Amino acid sequence: MSNTEELFLKVVNALDEIRPFLNEDGGDLSIVDITPDHTLRVEFTGTCSTCTMNNMTFKNGVEDAIRRLVPEIKKVEPVNFALQS
């Protein structure tokens, strides 16, 4: 298995930890890309794509799980909404 495949599997496993919480509310997320500089780009789908809480879900759920479980990922970016500071 290549390093790229291994990294992808680690990301999938990390996202699978939070996916049940998203599914409970009719949402989900998908991996759009993992760039060569180890930026993970994700897209919220279903109700998560338009939820007013998607920034909090992203920061406290997605980003936290990735940073904890896949430290090789340097940055996590949503593709279908703008992050608010």
C-alpha positions as CSV (number, residue, x, y, z in Angstrom):
1,M,0.0,0.0,0.0
2,S,1.3,3.4,-0.9
3,N,1.7,6.3,1.5
4,T,-1.1,8.1,-0.3
5,E,-3.5,5.1,0.0
6,E,-2.5,4.7,3.7
7,L,-3.2,8.4,4.4
8,F,-6.6,8.2,2.6
9,L,-7.6,5.2,4.7
10,K,-6.6,7.0,7.9
11,V,-8.7,10.0,6.9
12,V,-11.7,7.7,6.0
13,N,-11.4,6.0,9.4
14,A,-11.3,9.3,11.3
15,L,-14.3,10.7,9.4
16,D,-16.2,7.4,10.1
17,E,-15.9,8.3,13.8
18,I,-18.1,11.4,13.4
19,R,-20.2,10.3,10.4
20,P,-22.9,8.7,12.7
21,F,-23.6,12.1,14.3
22,L,-24.0,13.7,10.9
23,N,-26.2,10.9,9.7
24,E,-28.5,11.3,12.7
25,D,-29.5,14.8,11.4
26,G,-29.7,13.7,7.7
27,G,-26.3,14.8,6.7
28,D,-22.9,13.4,5.7
29,L,-19.6,14.4,4.3
30,S,-17.3,13.3,1.6
31,I,-13.6,13.6,0.8
32,V,-13.1,15.9,-2.2
33,D,-9.3,15.8,-2.2
34,I,-6.1,15.3,-0.3
35,T,-3.5,17.6,-1.8
36,P,0.2,16.9,-2.1
37,D,0.8,19.4,0.7
38,H,-1.6,17.3,2.9
39,T,-4.6,19.6,2.9
40,L,-7.8,17.7,3.2
41,R,-10.8,19.1,1.4
42,V,-14.2,17.9,2.4
43,E,-17.8,18.6,1.4
44,F,-20.8,18.4,3.6
45,T,-23.8,16.8,2.0
46,G,-27.5,16.4,2.8
47,T,-28.8,18.7,5.6
48,C,-25.2,19.5,6.7
49,S,-24.6,21.5,3.5
50,T,-27.2,24.1,4.5
51,C,-27.2,23.8,8.3
52,T,-26.5,27.0,10.2
53,M,-24.3,25.0,12.6
54,N,-22.0,23.6,9.9
55,N,-19.1,25.9,11.0
56,M,-19.3,24.5,14.5
57,T,-19.7,20.9,13.3
58,F,-16.7,21.4,11.0
59,K,-14.4,22.9,13.7
60,N,-15.5,20.8,16.7
61,G,-16.2,17.6,14.8
62,V,-14.4,17.1,11.5
63,E,-11.3,19.2,12.1
64,D,-10.8,17.9,15.6
65,A,-11.1,14.3,14.6
66,I,-8.6,14.7,11.7
67,R,-6.1,16.6,13.8
68,R,-6.3,14.0,16.6
69,L,-6.3,10.8,14.4
70,V,-4.4,11.9,11.3
71,P,-1.7,14.3,12.3
72,E,-0.1,14.1,8.8
73,I,-2.9,16.3,7.6
74,K,-1.8,19.9,7.9
75,K,-5.0,21.7,7.0
76,V,-8.7,20.8,6.7
77,E,-10.9,22.9,4.4
78,P,-14.6,22.8,3.6
79,V,-15.5,23.3,-0.1
80,N,-19.1,24.1,0.1
81,F,-19.3,26.8,2.7
82,A,-17.1,29.6,4.1
83,L,-15.4,29.2,7.4
84,Q,-16.3,32.0,9.9
85,S,-13.7,33.1,12.4
